[in-house]
Structure formats: structure tokens, C-alpha cells
Amino acid sequence: MDLFATALPALGEAWALILQPMVLGYLVLGVVMGLAVGVFPGLGGIAGLSLLLPFMFGMDPVLGLALMIGMVAVVPTSDTFASVLMGIPGSSASQATVLDGFPMAKKGQAARALSAAFTSSLFGGLVGAAFLTMFIVIARPIVLSFGLPEMLMISILGLSMVAVLAGRVALKGLAAAGLGLLIGTIGEADAGGSLRMATYDIPYLTDGLKLVIVGLGIFAVPEIVSLLRQDRAISKEAKLGAGWGEGVRDWVANKWLSVRCSLIGVVVGVIPGLGGSVVDWIAYGHAVQTTKDKSNFGKGEVRGVIGPESSNNAKEGGGLVPTLLFGIPGSGSMAIFIGAIALLGSGEIEVGPSMLRDNLDITYSIVWLLALANVVGTLLCIAASGGIAKLTTIRFTYLAPFLFMLISFAAFQSGQNFEDILALFVIGLIGIFLRRFDWSRPAFLIGFVLSNPVEKFSNQAFQIASFRFRKSFEEGMEYVFSPIVIVLLIITVVSVVLGLRQAKSIMAEGDVQSGSKRAPLVFLLIIMGYVVAALINASLIPDYNMTDKIVPLVVGGIALAALLILLVQMILRPEGDSIFADKEVSGEDADAPYGLWSTLAWFVGLIVATYFVGFILALLGFLISFLRVRAQAHWPKTLILTACGIALMCVMAGALNRDFPPGLLQGAVDLPWPLN
């Protein structure tokens, strides 16, 4: 009864918080922004939330949460447009939808497919919110009993999940997570202040890399570059056909499939590190297994749409469980969400057990904002379907420069200096090659996000455990191996064993064809070189600062072992093996009319020009030259689009009271804002 006595007042306070016109307005705004982001392939919840991060600084917590939840909730719904209308996965969580959704569209049943998908997404989102409501009531006392060893163990659980379940080659997932962890340790250590892979001669590195830069670099840059290389409209036709009512009837006829797949989505979302990279494939497999006539799958079977779409929205509710209760990201988008919450207000909200203790009303606000956002998002998606289908016929070359502009602006909000854009490009390169060679980008990002919690919890737990062991061995063992730690340890071991068995069926970057040995091997050696350098750097930290070196040494050692095994396998296995996956062998990347380096040269030009003349002048030249040369737009269109882009940047900078990164010109000449 005490549980409900605490929870019910908090639920009432949560409804009072969210049922305000301003909050609902921000929720709808977030939904609209999520709808816009989700339409374009690859720019899913991670890139969308990354773009929102600069707006979160000091924002009212409830308003900021409404904006973010609106975007998070609708992206798994709106990315269905890309999957059904274009045959391109809108995000990693909508890959399975392509298999039957796109064939339905080609048969003239796009409206039926979209209707069934949106209805399934709405139901799945509501199931996720309902589950989260009940779980918080039941789990709150358990979560509040979590200490440092328990938090460390659940961090390790999250890492173990993402490492082995993030790709067909499990060792690639492990190495990608290890690389993310090592890059997350760059800069001054929290405990002793030692520098890792940084120097005071380059002050930028001492603070480490910011989450918004890593998130945009790993996910947004590779997808923008890939689409830009193809130099075409995203979709050739904008026809939807009839069948909106038929799609709803399809869902009613398969409602129990939707229920089961929603529960699958919730369960997979709860497990830290899994998220969208696997949930749709598990649900799709379940839909196939429970259908008597399997011959129509892959040719336009509506059950192949209902299953994945029910699960990928429900997993957002499930993903909030480890995020809110433990501070462990359940997916890549939840990783960004954690970083954004810390920016709200005066930084008083902190995810984890303290959120349930001190901000239970805020916690329930998030839950029911998620439910409302699903309803609003579904209605807007249905209303906007006709117009969005036409938007996909716009040549991507006209969209790309403005996307580069937006992600550059988002990147330099943390430091407002030139190095932010340079770091975005470097991390973007890493993301491009991780994507090309089928190394899991979600594993990398979650490893990066968990680097700080793992180090913090392990250091603090070690210090307290040492004190307990000095008192008595029994007391120390009781502290380290509590019942919760033992349970989590067992779950971790079981998850690793099961994950290794399932790894071959999980495609981290889609169905990537294999090619020659040379390019994948060179990439492996480059990663290995960085890991070796990080290990040597950590080993040079004095022993009296052992807490600053132990995590990089352990993580680097495990990553290096995985890389050495991969190296041996690459040497022994023949060309064409799945370990040599390479997107440049076949598919859209291989057939693209523009090369990777010639496309990246435009981004490099923007960076170099920013160094000399500052961002806003560089952007002016970049937009004009790109639209005229690459897009081959006429002068009137070029000038109008450029003026719109510059005006948008100035409005955003003025509203956020931000300056643009200066160049050498600004140091020599006193220029007016926004040129200074």
C-alpha cells in the first residue's frame, strides 16, 4: 500500500505538469520535428535528439522533456515512410519493415501498409507507456536499494549485451564497444586528473569529446554522405494508393500478433544495449513463425509490417526503464536522452535511483508524455502522408548542404569553437568506416556513453570495498557480492552465452556483402593501432593514480584481444567470408555516381574555410558553391536557398545567444555580429 500511496500522488502531479498548454505545445513541436527527421533515412532518434541538444541548455525541465519525448516517440513511427515508400530503412529499428512494406507499396498498397504500420506503432507505444507505469511502481523500492557494486554490475551487463548482440561477427561488436569506451576516456580523469590520450598543448582534448559530437558523427554524417553520393531523389514516385481502412482492419485481424510483438519490444527495450538493432528482426521472426502460410513473406505480407512496427515503438517505453531507473542507456537514442536531461534547468535532474527518489513526478511525466506523443504522432503521420510522399521526391543534393549546416551548428554548441567542427568530421570518418565494414555503430556509441559510469562506479566501489575488506573479509565479500550483484552476474553470463549463439543472425548495418581482404584488413589495423597507443598512454600514468589507468588498461586489453583474434581470422579465412563485409562491394554505395572522398571534400572545404574566415562566412561560400556546382542550381534558386540557410543560422544563434566559431579573419579584423 505504501507503494501506491507514493505513486498515486506522483501520478496526479505528473498529469498536472503535462496538461498545460505550453507543455502540450512543446510536445506537438517535438512530434513535428521528429516527423521531419524520421522521414529521411538514417536521421533517426539519435541524430534528431543530437540536433535538439543545443536547445536544452537551461530549458525548463518539463518543457525540454516534452520536446525530446515528442521527437523520441514519433521517429519510430515516421521512419516507416522511408521503409514503405522508398525501400530504404528509415532507421535500424525499421529494417524488417522494408521486407514486406516496400513490396506492398510497389503493388499499389502503400496506404494499406502505412495504415497498418501506424496503427501498430500507436498500440505498441501505448503498451510501452503502460508497462513503464506499472514497472516504476513495482521496481521503485528495488531500484532505491541499488548501491555502487550493483550500478557497476548493471553497467557491465549493458556492455556485455551490446558487445555480443551488435553484429553477425560478435568480435566486431566487442571491439566497437571497446573503441567507444576508450574514446570516452579521452581527457582528464575524474578521480586523479591524469590525462588520457590528451595534452595540455591541445586544451580542447582535456575536456574529452562531447556526446552531441560523437552522436552526430557516428550516425548522421555517414547517412548524409551515403545519400549525397547517390545524387538522386530519395523516391521516384509519390503515390500512396487506397486502403487506409483496410490497414486498420488488418491490424484488428492480427491484434494478438501486435500484442505479442509489443511485449517483445518492451522486453528487448528493457535490456540495456539491445534497442532497435535487434527488436524488429525478433518481432519479424515471430510473425513468420506464427503464420501458417509463410510463402507471402518478403512479397507483401501485412503481418510482416504489423509485427516489427508494434515492437519498435513499444521498445521506446521499455528502453526508458534502464535509462530512468539505472542511468544506463537502453539504446543509442536513450544515450543521447541521458546527456540531454543533465542540461535541463540548473542540472538538478539526474537519471537513476535518485530520479525515482527525488523526482518521481517528473518520471511519470516522461511516461505519459510518451503515451500522448504516440497518439499525436500517429494522427500527424496519417494527416501528413500525402505531403511527405511528395517530399521524398526532392533531390537529396538540395537537402544535404542544409543538413551539414545544422549538424555543424549542433556540434559547436558545446564549446563554440573551431575544434568542435573538426572533431565532428573525425568522428564522422570513424562512423563512415564502421558503417562500411559492418562494425556496429550502436555498440560504439553505447560504449562511449558508458565509459564514464563504468569508470566512476568501479573506482568508487573499489574504494569502499577496500575499506570494508580492511574491517573484515566477510564484510567486504558481503558488500561486493550482494544478492542483486549475483543475480546480475548470472544474467550477464547467460546473456553472453545466448548472444554468442544468436550473433550470426543479427545484422548491425543491414545485409552487407563481402569483398576482398585488403580494405577491411587495413581498417582493422588502424583501429588496432589506436588501441595500442591508448594502452601505452594509460600504462605511463603513475601507479599512485591507479584509478585513472585501470579502466583504459582493462578495456583496451579486452579490445586488443578481440582485434588480434579478428586479425588471425581475417588472415586465415578466404575472401567472400562475412568477416570481410564491405558496403563498397555491391549495393547503393558501390553503384553511387560520386565517390566517398570527392563527397567528403565539400565538408572538408567548409572546415578549412571556417578556420580562415569563420563559420558564417564559410557557410555562405559553402552553400553558394555547393548549390551552384554540385546541385547545378540556377543563380536565383541558389541565392534564395543560401539566404534562407544563413537567416536560419542567425535566428537560431540569436535565440540561443550563441556565437559562431571565429577564424583567423576575426582575429585580424573587428567585424560585426554575426560575422565576428
Secondary structure as the mmCIF struct_conf table of DSSP 4:
data_model
#
loop_
_struct_conf.conf_type_id
_struct_conf.id
_struct_conf.beg_label_comp_id
_struct_conf.beg_label_asym_id
_struct_conf.beg_label_seq_id
_struct_conf.end_label_comp_id
_struct_conf.end_label_asym_id
_struct_conf.end_label_seq_id
HELX_RH_AL_P HELX_RH_AL_P1 ASP A 2 ILE A 18
BEND BEND1 LEU A 19 GLN A 20
HELX_RH_AL_P HELX_RH_AL_P2 PRO A 21 VAL A 39
BEND BEND2 PHE A 40 PHE A 40
TURN_TY1_P TURN_TY1_P1 PRO A 41 GLY A 42
HELX_RH_AL_P HELX_RH_AL_P3 GLY A 45 MET A 56
TURN_TY1_P TURN_TY1_P2 PHE A 57 GLY A 58
HELX_RH_AL_P HELX_RH_AL_P4 PRO A 61 SER A 78
TURN_TY1_P TURN_TY1_P3 ASP A 79 ASP A 79
HELX_RH_AL_P HELX_RH_AL_P5 THR A 80 PHE A 81
HELX_RH_PI_P HELX_RH_PI_P1 ALA A 82 MET A 86
BEND BEND3 GLY A 87 ILE A 88
BEND BEND4 GLY A 90 SER A 91
HELX_RH_3T_P HELX_RH_3T_P1 SER A 92 SER A 94
HELX_RH_AL_P HELX_RH_AL_P6 GLN A 95 LYS A 106
TURN_TY1_P TURN_TY1_P4 LYS A 107 GLY A 108
HELX_RH_AL_P HELX_RH_AL_P7 ALA A 110 LEU A 144
TURN_TY1_P TURN_TY1_P5 SER A 145 SER A 145
HELX_RH_AL_P HELX_RH_AL_P8 LEU A 148 VAL A 164
BEND BEND5 LEU A 165 VAL A 169
HELX_RH_AL_P HELX_RH_AL_P9 ALA A 170 GLY A 184
TURN_TY1_P TURN_TY1_P6 THR A 185 THR A 185
STRN STRN1 GLY A 187 GLU A 188
TURN_TY1_P TURN_TY1_P7 ASP A 190 GLY A 192
STRN STRN2 LEU A 195 ARG A 196
BEND BEND6 MET A 197 MET A 197
TURN_TY1_P TURN_TY1_P8 TYR A 200 ASP A 201
BEND BEND7 ILE A 202 ILE A 202
HELX_RH_AL_P HELX_RH_AL_P10 PRO A 203 THR A 206
TURN_TY1_P TURN_TY1_P9 ASP A 207 ASP A 207
HELX_RH_AL_P HELX_RH_AL_P11 LEU A 211 GLY A 215
HELX_RH_PI_P HELX_RH_PI_P2 LEU A 216 ALA A 220
HELX_RH_AL_P HELX_RH_AL_P12 VAL A 221 GLN A 230
BEND BEND8 ARG A 232 ARG A 232
STRN STRN3 ALA A 233 ALA A 233
BEND BEND9 ILE A 234 ILE A 234
BEND BEND10 LYS A 236 LYS A 236
BEND BEND11 ALA A 242 ALA A 242
HELX_RH_AL_P HELX_RH_AL_P13 TRP A 244 ALA A 253
TURN_TY1_P TURN_TY1_P10 ASN A 254 ASN A 254
HELX_RH_AL_P HELX_RH_AL_P14 LYS A 255 VAL A 270
BEND BEND12 ILE A 271 ILE A 271
TURN_TY1_P TURN_TY1_P11 PRO A 272 GLY A 275
HELX_RH_AL_P HELX_RH_AL_P15 GLY A 276 GLN A 289
TURN_TY1_P TURN_TY1_P12 THR A 290 THR A 290
BEND BEND13 LYS A 292 LYS A 292
TURN_TY1_P TURN_TY1_P13 SER A 295 GLY A 298
BEND BEND14 LYS A 299 GLY A 300
TURN_TY1_P TURN_TY1_P14 VAL A 302 VAL A 302
HELX_RH_AL_P HELX_RH_AL_P16 ARG A 303 PHE A 326
BEND BEND15 GLY A 327 GLY A 327
BEND BEND16 GLY A 330 SER A 331
HELX_RH_AL_P HELX_RH_AL_P17 GLY A 332 ILE A 341
TURN_TY1_P TURN_TY1_P15 ALA A 342 LEU A 343
BEND BEND17 LEU A 344 LEU A 344
TURN_TY1_P TURN_TY1_P16 GLY A 345 SER A 346
BEND BEND18 GLY A 347 GLY A 347
BEND BEND19 VAL A 351 GLY A 352
HELX_RH_AL_P HELX_RH_AL_P18 PRO A 353 ASP A 358
HELX_RH_AL_P HELX_RH_AL_P19 LEU A 360 LEU A 391
TURN_TY1_P TURN_TY1_P17 THR A 392 THR A 393
BEND BEND20 ILE A 394 ILE A 394
STRN STRN4 ARG A 395 ARG A 395
HELX_RH_AL_P HELX_RH_AL_P20 PHE A 396 ALA A 411
TURN_TY1_P TURN_TY1_P18 PHE A 412 GLY A 415
BEND BEND21 ASN A 417 ASN A 417
HELX_RH_AL_P HELX_RH_AL_P21 PHE A 418 ARG A 436
TURN_TY1_P TURN_TY1_P19 PHE A 437 ASP A 438
HELX_RH_AL_P HELX_RH_AL_P22 ARG A 441 LYS A 471
HELX_RH_AL_P HELX_RH_AL_P23 PHE A 473 VAL A 480
TURN_TY1_P TURN_TY1_P20 PHE A 481 PHE A 481
HELX_RH_AL_P HELX_RH_AL_P24 PRO A 483 GLN A 502
HELX_RH_3T_P HELX_RH_3T_P2 ALA A 503 SER A 505
TURN_TY1_P TURN_TY1_P21 ALA A 508 GLU A 509
BEND BEND22 GLY A 510 ASP A 511
HELX_LH_PP_P HELX_LH_PP_P1 VAL A 512 GLN A 513
STRN STRN5 SER A 514 SER A 514
BEND BEND23 LYS A 517 LYS A 517
HELX_RH_AL_P HELX_RH_AL_P25 ARG A 518 SER A 539
TURN_TY1_P TURN_TY1_P22 LEU A 540 LEU A 540
BEND BEND24 ILE A 541 ILE A 541
HELX_RH_3T_P HELX_RH_3T_P3 ASP A 543 ASN A 545
HELX_RH_AL_P HELX_RH_AL_P26 MET A 546 LEU A 572
BEND BEND25 ARG A 573 ARG A 573
HELX_LH_PP_P HELX_LH_PP_P2 PRO A 574 PRO A 574
TURN_TY1_P TURN_TY1_P23 GLU A 575 GLY A 576
BEND BEND26 ASP A 577 ASP A 577
HELX_RH_3T_P HELX_RH_3T_P4 SER A 578 PHE A 580
STRN STRN6 ALA A 581 ALA A 581
TURN_TY1_P TURN_TY1_P24 LYS A 583 VAL A 585
BEND BEND27 SER A 586 GLY A 587
HELX_RH_AL_P HELX_RH_AL_P27 GLU A 588 ASP A 591
BEND BEND28 PRO A 593 TYR A 594
HELX_RH_AL_P HELX_RH_AL_P28 LEU A 596 VAL A 613
HELX_RH_AL_P HELX_RH_AL_P29 PHE A 615 SER A 625
HELX_RH_PI_P HELX_RH_PI_P3 PHE A 626 ARG A 630
BEND BEND29 ALA A 631 ALA A 631
HELX_RH_AL_P HELX_RH_AL_P30 TRP A 635 LEU A 656
TURN_TY1_P TURN_TY1_P25 ASN A 657 ASN A 657
HELX_LH_PP_P HELX_LH_PP_P3 ASP A 659 PRO A 662
HELX_RH_AL_P HELX_RH_AL_P31 LEU A 664 ALA A 668
BEND BEND30 VAL A 669 VAL A 669
TURN_TY1_P TURN_TY1_P26 TRP A 673 LEU A 675
#
